[in-house]
Every structure is written in structure tokens, then in C-alpha cells.
Amino acid sequence: MNSSTENNQSVVAILKADNKLKAVELLKQHGKYKILWAKSSQENSLDWVAFAIECGLKVTDVPQEEISRDKDVVVGYDSAGTAFYQVHVPVVEEKEISSIVQLQAESRFPLPANQMELAWRTGKLSHNQMSITIAAARRKQIQGFINKVNNLHPERALLDSEGIIKVYKEIFSGREQNLVIVNAGTHKTQICLAEKGLLCNAVTLDIGTVDFEDSDSEEDTETIERLVRDIRSVVDLFGLEKQFEMPVIVLSDGSNIYETLSESLISVGLNARTSKPSLKKLDTNDTLSIEDIFDYREPIGIAILELEGKNGELNLFSSLFNPHGKEKKKSWIYHTSVTAVAAVIMLLMFVMVSYAEIAAGSRAIDKKLSSLGSEQEIDTLVEKQNIIKEVAKHRVDLVALLNEINESGQKSPNAATNSGTPTPQPPSPPGQSGIELESFHFKKNQQVTITGQVQKKEQLEDFEKSLQGNKDISDVLVTAKSNTGTNGNRNQANNKNNGKSPPPAPGGDTPKNGFTYTITFNYKDFTGGNRR
């Protein structure tokens, strides 16, 4: 649904929070959100279909396109079972991102690819770098959730943590784009990290306000101290720059318990404060109090997301959730027969590729393979897991390769000079040092190719030497083209001048617009080259 033009169509949002199902119906008119009604189930009463019927929704197993209604339904998924990870890499083509995500997910999350649902979102950083936020969840859990909500015919399923960030911005009048949000519920506490107003990490702790509501109790005091330590650890885990300056916002209804939590976070060095809902963007007609709005903050958040339309949310549900009954192409990676064959081929390929380097290791894998017989099932599973771990050691890590390129660009002693004499400088990323990486191409059995811009020829020479000095990189070939017209192959030019650098181009080494370079090289044994 796209709300760029307001209309009379409302959104019903349903999710699980505080061991209850909660729902609101939200309408946007004249720049304000109107809550038409709000409803909760009894605690631990979690039947989605029964609750939807109580809310007056049509619940049926007929295809969604046959249902006529004047409101959309959106459901929220509990982020507690979702793992997040963020990587920073040089800018690559869109088609390369999927490979990076798959490799990172397999290496960092404890499940094979065909048992995971993945979603990612890219962001632009400075100096030709990009960030990739990856979300991963167990496929079985996602499928179980979809089975519960299918007959509600929702338009979309959204992560509840994305709704938390949205409701803070819209209803709690949050102005910060980069912040940590602490959403303390009755039985759990969510810590959400937002960068540029978008979710990039979330962690759920199994401590809620019910565990420390009596501030005079010694046991409850110990509990809140433990919660504060855990929150501090999560913030440390996020790896933030200047983390003690990052705003840490505790969502609150004005109760003392949230003030106590905020003060305790301040006592451990965090920049914490509370934030209450504001009525500025709400048309409540005095029917809902601040406490009511706070109680329904999670469904309000995902309702607003649906009213605004798709805006790059992390979609873990696309391969399994089909709200309009359209036939979808199933990814080959989830087709069981193809996956079984592919797994064998990939296993053999990884063993063969690394044979010259790890002959002893490959023989160990063969031994493990041959030993898998009719032993007890648990022993077999352990052996299979050991094989996966052994093989994973020899998979190419694209992010590691990109980091090696990045580090080579940092080692340029000519990064910043005022004359022909190099001045030692502290390492700086490509881009700051005058070396910019614009594209990166990697494909198995083909040479790695990178292209970019450089201000001075000396910087390119230093970059080349750094790459040649990397034990994992060989056969480096650099081609430079002056942006004012002079071009040439650096390696060929060096050969013609007995290994010395070619003479400067007419007009000096530093034309106003610098040079465009292309560098090719072999990486380990993955690109067909021979390692030194």
C-alpha cells in the first residue's frame, strides 16, 4: 500500500508482544494518524485466527484476491529469533552482493543456506565504501509463523524491531537518526540499533519490567543491575564509534520504572534518557491515553510502515510468503534434490581446489567421509558437522579479500605529499589517501579485477607494490590511463625501462584529473593462478 496520497483505507496491524496478541487499526488523515480501535488478547492466548475473528477480520482459506475489504492487514514477526550482522565493503555491483551475503551467512550463522531465510539492505558510506545489513532466521521458524497467519491474508509481514524504530520517529517525536532504542516490555527487552533511521541490528533479552518492578526489593535491584550490564554489553557488541556519545533512548509511558532504568544506564556511562509518546501526530479524540498508546507501540509502528508503503525493509519472508497467490520461482538453493547434488559437487570442488595446499587436510576429509557408516545418528550428525567445518576453512571469503585490497591501499607512503619527497603518513582508507576503488569483480577461475581513480602515479606504484607483497595475491597487472589522455600498461612500461618507473607524462606526474586504473591479479588458488 502506498500512502503518498492519503485515502480512507486503513491498516490493521497484529503482532505478539508481552505474551499477548495486540492489534490496532490505523488511518492517516490530514497529516495525522487516527487510531480507530485497539485490542489485546488474554495473556498466553496466542491463536492468531481466533484473535483476528475477535477483531472483526475476515478469516478464510480462499485466495486473497477473492476477498474484498477496505482495509489492509499487516503482521509483525518477533525479532528475537533473528540474527543481524553488518559488513562494510568497497562498492560492488548489485549482482555481486548476493554472493557476499550467502558466503557471510554460511560462515557466521550456525545453519546451512537451505535452512536459513536471508534478507539484506545496502547503505552508502563515504570513500566508495558500502555497508550491508544482513538479517538471518531459521527457515523452519519463518514457515511456522507464516502458517499461523496465512488465513488472515496479510499484505505484508514485518520485523517488529523495524516497527519500534518507526514508532519512535513518528509517535515519540524522535529526531535522532543514529541511536540505540531500549524497548522494555513486560517479559523481554529489545535493544535496537538504528543508523540513518533504519534498523541495522537488534538483540532481545529475556528480562522484562515484571522482573524489576519493585525497586525496593533487593532481588529486583539485582535484576535491574543485571539488565543494565546486559544492555551495556549489547551496546559494546554493536561496535559503535564514540558509543558513549550515542543516544540511548528508553521508551517510556512516564512510569518511574523506566526512569530508574534510564538512570541506571547513565550510571554505567551511556548517554541515556527516556522518551514518551507525543500526541502531535495523533488524532485520538481523547479516547486513548499516553499509557494506551505506549502499550500498543509495537503494532502502531508496523501499521505506520504499511501506511507509508515499502521502503527497503528487511524482508525475511519473500521466498515463503505469497499473499496474492502468484506463482513464484523457487530459488535453486532451496530445491532439495538440486541441493543434494550441489552439496556433493561443492564438497568435491572445495576439496579439489585446496588439494595442492592442504593435501593432509583433504585426506582427513576423505577419511571422515568414508567413516560415515551406520553408527548412531548423533555420531553421524557430529561427523557431518565436522566435515562442514573442515570444508568451510577453505572457502573463499570475499569480505576478507576486499579487506586485503583495502589494507593494501592504506600502505601508500605517498598518500599525501607536498613535493616529490614522500612524507610518512598514518594509514588512511582508499579515497582519503587519493586512491579510490570504484568496482570489484570476482568469479571463480577468473582473475580478480578492480578499477578506480588515483591522484598521483606514485600512489598507484605504491598500491601495486602493496598488492605484490601480499602472500595471497599473485600476477598483479596494473593498467593506468591518464584522465587527460596519457595511458599505458605499468608492467610493460617497467620492463622497457629495466624495471624502473616510466618517465613522467608531458606536463608532470600529476595531471589535474589524475588517473583511471585497472588492476588484475590472482587470489590464492581460487582464480586459477599459482601462488608464490
N, C-alpha and C positions, 0 to 999 in steps of 0.2 A: 504494500500500500504506500502511496506517495502522498505526503501531506503538504507538498509545496503550495497547493491551493487548498484552503480549508473547505470542508464539506460537512455534511451531517452524519457521516459514517463514523461510528465509534469503534473502539477496540476493547475487547475483553482479554485481560491478561491473567493467567493462572500459573502458580508455581507452589513449590513446597518450601516453607520456612517455619522455623520454630516447631518442628514436628506436626505442622498443620498444613492443609492446603488453603491458600489465600487467593482471592480473586478481586479484581476491580474492573469496572467499566469506565473508560476514559474517553472524553470527547474534547477536541480543541476548537474553540470558537473565539474570534476576536483577539487572538494572541494569548488566550488563557486556557489552561486545562481545567475541564469540569469533570469532577468525579461523580458519576451518576449513581453508583452504589458500590459498596464494598462488603465482602462476605468471607468468613473463615469457617473451616470445618472444626469439629471437635479434635482435641489433641490426639494424635496417633490414628486418626481416621483419614486414611490416605488413598481411598478409592477415587481415582480421577473421574471415572464415568459417573458414579453416583453423585459426586460433588458438582459436576457440570450440570447434571439434571436439576439439582437444587438451585443452581444459578440461572435456570431457565434456558439453557442452551439445547439445541437440537443435537442429540447423540444418536448416531446410526452408523451402520457399516456400509451404507450405499456410497458410491463415489462422490467426492466433494463437489464436482462440477454440477451434480444434480440437486445440490442443496441451495436454496435461495434464502439469503439473510442479509440484513442491513448492517451487520457488524462483523468485524474480523476477530478471530481468536488467535492469541499467541501464547505459547507455553514457555516456562523457564526451566532450565536444566541446572541442577545443583553442581556447582563448580568443584565441589570437594573431591570428586573423583577425576579431576582434570589436572594434568601436569603442564607447566608452562616453561619455556626456555627461550632465551633471546640470544641471537648471534649477530655480530657485526662483520660484514664482508665488503670488499670492493664491489661496486655496482656491476651486476651481471645481467645478461638478457633474461627476460621473463621465463623462457623455456628452460633455463638452467636452474631456476630456483627450486623447482620440484625435486630435482636430483639432490640438491644440497639438503633440502628438508628431509627427504627419505633417509639419506645417509646419517644425518644428525639424529633423527628419531631412533633409528636402529641402534646407534652407538650409545645413546644417552638414556633411552627408556627401556625398561626390562621386558619388552614384548617384541615378537617378530612383527613385521609390517602387516601381515594379513590378519593380525589380531588387534590392530590399532586403527582408530579414526584420527586423522590429522587435519589441522587447519592452520593456515599461516597468513600473516599480514606483513607487508613490507612498508618500511618507512625510510625517508631520505635523511641521511646525515650529511655533515659537511665533508669537504675534501674527497668527493666521489666515493664516499662510503655509504652503505645502506644497512639498515637493521632489518632483521627478520624475526618476528614474534611467532613462535610455534606453540600450538596447543595440541595435546595428545590425550586420548582417553581410550579405555578398553572398549573394543568394538561390542563385546557382549553386553556391557552396561548401557551403551548408547541404544542398542537394539531393544533391550528390556524397557528402557524409558519410552521409546517410540511405540512399542506395543501397548503401553499403558495409555497413551494419549491419542492414538490414531483415530479412534472413533469420535474424538472431539473435533476432528477436521481443522487443526490449527493451520494458519497461514505460514507460520514460522516457529522454529524452536530457537531459543537464545540462551546463552550462558547468563545465569543470574548475576555474576560478577560484573558483566558489562552493563546490566541494568543498574547496579549500585553506582557505578561511575556516572551514568547518565542522570540518575535521580539527584545525585549530589549537585551536579551542574545546574539542573533545571529547577529543582524544588528547594534545595538547601542553599541556593544562590551562590554556588561555588565559582570563584573566578580563577583559581589556580589551574594550570594545565598539567603541571608536573607535581604529583603529590602521592602520598600514601593514605588510603582510606581505611579506617578501622570500623567495621560494621559488627558490633557486638550484639548477637541475638540471645535468645533465652538459653539455648543449649550449645551454641557454637559461635565462634568469632571468625569473620572473614577479614583478611588483610589484602587489599587490592592496590596494586601499583599502577598508576596512570602516567603516561608520557604523552605530551601534546594532546591531552584529553582522551586518550584511547587506552584500553586495558592492555598491559603487556606482561603482567604476572599476577598471580593470586594464590594465596595459601589459606587453608581453613584449619583452625584449631578447635579441638573438642572441649573447649571451656566456654561457658556462656554466663550471662548475668545471674542465672539462678544459682550458680556456684559461688558467688561472692556478694550476694545482695545484702547480707548482714555485715556491715562494715565494723561493727563492734565485736564480732566473733573472731577469735584467734585463728580458727580454721579458715574462715573466709578471707581474712587478711593474708594468710599464707597463699591462698588460691590466687588472689589478685596479683600478688607479687610474682607468682609463677607465670601467670598470664603475661605480665609486663615483660618478664625476662624472655618469654617465648616470642612476643611481638618484636622486641629488640633484636632477637636472633634472626627473625624473618627479614627485618629491615636490613640487617647485615648480609643476609643471604641474597638480597636483591642486588647487592654490589653497587650501590649508588655512589656517585661522586658527591662530595660535600653532603653526606647523608644527614648530618646533624643540622643542616640548614633546610632540608626538605620538609615541607609542611606535612604533618601527620594529623589528619582530621578524624576525630572520633564523632561519628554520627550520634545525635542525642535528641531526646524529647524534652530535655530540661531537667531530668531527674538527677539527684545527687550522685547516683552510681556511675554515671558517665563522666561527671566532673571529677570524681575520685580516680577513675581510670586515666583521664587526661593528665591530671596532676602527677599520677604515678609514672606516666610515660615521660613527663618533663623531668622528673627526678633522676631518670637514667640517661638524660642528655638529649632526648628527642624534642623536636620543635612541634609540640603537640598543642591542640586546642579542640574544643567541642564546636559542633555546628548543628543548629536546629532548623527544621523546615520553616520556610517563609511562605506567606500567603500571597506574595506579589504576583505569582504566575498562576494562581489557583482561583477558580470561581467555585467556592464551596457552599455559598448560600447559608453559611453558619450551621451546616448540618454535620460537619466534621471538625473535630478539634485538632490541635497540633499533635496531640498524643495519637489520635487515629491515623493521621497522615504518616506519622513516624512508623506506626505499626504496619502499615501497608506500603512501606517504601520500596520493597523489592518488586512487587507486581506493578506498582506505578512506574518504576524505572523501565521495565521491559515493554510496558504499554506505550510509553513515550518513544522508545526505539522503534516500535512498529508504526506509530503515527508519523514519524519522520521518514520512514522508508529505509531501504537498505543503504548502509553507509560503511561498508567494509568490516562488518562484524565478523568475528571468528566463527565460522560455520562448520561445526563438527558433524553435522547431520546430513550433509548433502548427498552422500552416497547411499544412505539408508532411508531417508525421509523423503517421501514423494507426495506432497499434499494435493496435487491436482491430477494424479493418476496417469501422468505421462510416462511412457516407457523410457527408461534410462539405460544408457550403455553402462555395463558393469566394467569397472576397471579390471584389466587382466590380472592385477596383483591379488584380487580377491576371488578369482575363479579357482576352485580347489584343485581341479585336475591340472590346469596350467601351472598353478603354483607348485604342485608337487614335482612336475617335470623341471620347472625353472629352478627350484631349490637344488635339485641334483646337479643341473648344469652349472649353476652359480658356484656350488661347492667345489665341483671339479675344476672350474675355471680359476677360482681363488687359489686352490692347491697348486695347479699347474703354473700360474703366473709367478708364484713366490717360490717355486721349487729350487731354482738356482741359488736363492739366497738363504732359504730355510729348509734344506733337504731333511735335516733331522726332524724339524717340526712337521713337515708333511708326512714323513714316515710315522710319526707319532699319531697323526690324524688317521692314516690308513689303518694303523693298529687298532685305534679306537673304533673305527667303522667296522672292522672285521670281528671285533669282540662283542658287538651288539647282537646278542642272540636272544634266547627265550628265558632270560633272567627275570627276576621280579620287576614289575612295571616301574616302581620307583627308582630302581637302579638304572633302568633303561632311560628314564627321563633325565636323571642326573648325567648320564653319559652323553646324551644328546645335547644337553645344555653345555657341557664341557667342550663338545665339538664346535658349537656355535661360538663360544668364547674364543676358542683357538683360531677359528677362521676369521673372526671379526678383527683380530690383531693385524691381519694383513690386508684389510680393506683400505682403499684409498680414502683419506679424509680430506675432502675438498676445502673445508674451512682451514685445516692445518696448512694446506698448500697456499691458500690465499694469505694466511698469516706469514708464511715464509717469504712470499713475494713482498708483502708489506714491510717486513723487517729488513729485507734487502734494500728497499727504498729509503729506509731510515738511516742506513750506514754511509750516506754520502758525505764525505768531509767537505765537499764543495757546495754544500747545500746553500750556504749564504756567504757570499764573498763580495768585498768592495773593490778588489783588484785581482790581478792574476795569481796572487798567492792565496792558497786555501787557508781558511780560518776555521779551526776546530769548533764545532757546534754540538750542542746536545742533540740526541736523536729527535727527529720530528717526523710525523706521518707524511707519506707521499701527498703532495698537494701543498702542504706548508713548506716543504723543502724545495719546491719548484718542480717536483716530479709528480705528475698526475696520471693515475690509472683510469682509463676510460672504458675498456672492455676486457673481458676474460673469457677464453674458450677452452674447455676441457672435454675430451672424449677419449674413451679407452682406445689404445693402439694408434692414437694420433698425437702429434706434438701439441703441447700447451702453447697457446698464442695469447699474448697480451698486447694491448695498444694503449697509447696515451700521449700526453704532451710533456715536454721538458723545456725549461727556460734556457739552459746552457748545455753545450755539448759535453763539458767536463762532468756535469751531473749524470749524464747518460753513461759516460765511461765508467764512473764510479758504481752506478747501478748495475752495469754489465759485470764488473769485477765482483760485486757482492753476490750476484747470482752464480757466477762461475765458482765462487768459494763455498757454495752450499753443497754439502755432501750428497743431497738427494736430487740435485739438478745437474744435468749434463747437456752438452751440444748446444750451448747458448749461441743464438744467431740474432744480431741486432741490425735492423734497418732503420735509418733515420732520414727524414725528409724535412728540409727547411721549409718553414711556412712562408718564406719569401722566394722559394724556388729551387734552392740547392738541395740535392739529395744524394744518397749513396748508401752502400752496404758497409757497415762499420768493420766487419770482419775482413771483407775483401780489401777495403782500404788499408787496414792494418797490415795485411800481407804484402801489399805493394810498397809499403814504407818500412819493411823489415820489422814489423811488429810495433812500430811507433804510431802514435795518433796521426791521422791525416792532417794536412795543412789546413789552416783556418779558411773558411769560405770568404770570398771577397766581401770587404766591409766589416770583418771581425767575426768572432765566435758567437756573439750574442745578438742575432737579429731581433728586431723589436718583437716579433711574434713567436720566437722560439722554434722548436722542432716538434714534428709528429713522429713517433717511433712505433715500430712493430718488433716485438721480441718473440722468438720461438725457442722452445727447449724441451728436453725430455725430463720426465719426473719419475724417479725410482724406476721400477720395471713396468709401470702401468701404461706408458706411452710408446713402447716399442724400442726405446733406446737402451744403450748399455751403460750401466753405472760405472763410475770410476772406481 
